[in-house]
């Protein structure tokens, strides 16, 4: 598997590695090929903050309260399709939940485990543990865009999207040092995720493949 979860295997927390650290970290993977075309964002109105909060509160979803030095922009317009929009909302929360685990320095933090299962959960745990081992956290701004979502009748779905990590950085907790890095092609990452709707009605991530420096995500 690869994913944000898989981008973490080679994590070394160097200046270069900082560019691949994301809300849901992952390993670079050649499995994400140019044929996996990312279409533009689905059309539709963006969900309001209150609507997103309401959706998150249902099904016992965990509250995710992140520090003020982290910010997120999700350029994921609502599609008007109930299931697709639920995937967008749950994916936003799953991304933030991994970052919360990094902030909490807890590789078994319950909020992210609410949104990840199986292979994805195992890889994400290792990714978070790398931060814990290096006494490192994250700071800055993340932007997510170019979503492409498809839902199958069997309760599974595929979701691809891009991430801009150009303004996101590693922060070492020992001295609060922020490792700022230059923006390069590797600052832009494409993710391909496989999800399944569980018995609580939550879209959980089961697998993820990622590729940094994806030409599909370049500005």
Buried (B, 14 or more C-beta within 10 A) or exposed (E): BBBBBBBBBEBEBEEEBBBBBBBBBBBBBEEBEEEBEBEEBBEBEBBEEEEBEEBBEEEEBBEBEBEEBBEBEBBBBBBEBEBBBBBBBBBBBBBBBBBBBBBBBBBEBEBBBBBBBEBBBEBBBBBBBBBBEBEBBBBBBBBBBBBBBEBEEEEBBBBBBBBBBBBBBBBBBEEEEBBEBEEEEBBBBBBBBBBBBBEEEBBBBBBBBBBBBBEBBEE
